[in-house]
Amino acid sequence: MWSKSAGDEQAPLNIGTERARRTSGGFSFTNAHVAELKGRVGGMLLGYPILEAPNDDLNDLPAPIAPFVELEKHSGRDMVHQRTRCIR
């Protein structure tokens, strides 16, 4: 997913890690809530306010992100965007 942003010297996973470490923007650890199950990560919720709908072309986005951006385009000003990921 981060391959487009990664240069020759940087691994794509490192790009995602750097983005998650930010304290600003929607994709930030400050907006994440982690659920534990028996001492292990059981899932994660990422939620943040959408102040304005994005105007990205969905065809230019990585496949895992496009559906979320499509939902954001239909959101109102005060909607909260939530991305979830469950790990088994």
VENGILIN-V410205 format. One record per run of one state. SS is the DSSP state (A for helix, B for strand, O for the rest). FROM is the first residue (numbers start at 1). TO is the last residue. If there is no record, write none. Layout:
ss | from | to
SS | FROM | TO
SS | FROM | TO
This chain:
ss | from | to
O | 1 | 11
A | 12 | 21
O | 22 | 28
A | 29 | 31
B | 32 | 37
O | 38 | 39
B | 40 | 49
O | 50 | 57
A | 58 | 60
O | 61 | 62
A | 63 | 73
O | 74 | 79
B | 80 | 86
O | 87 | 88
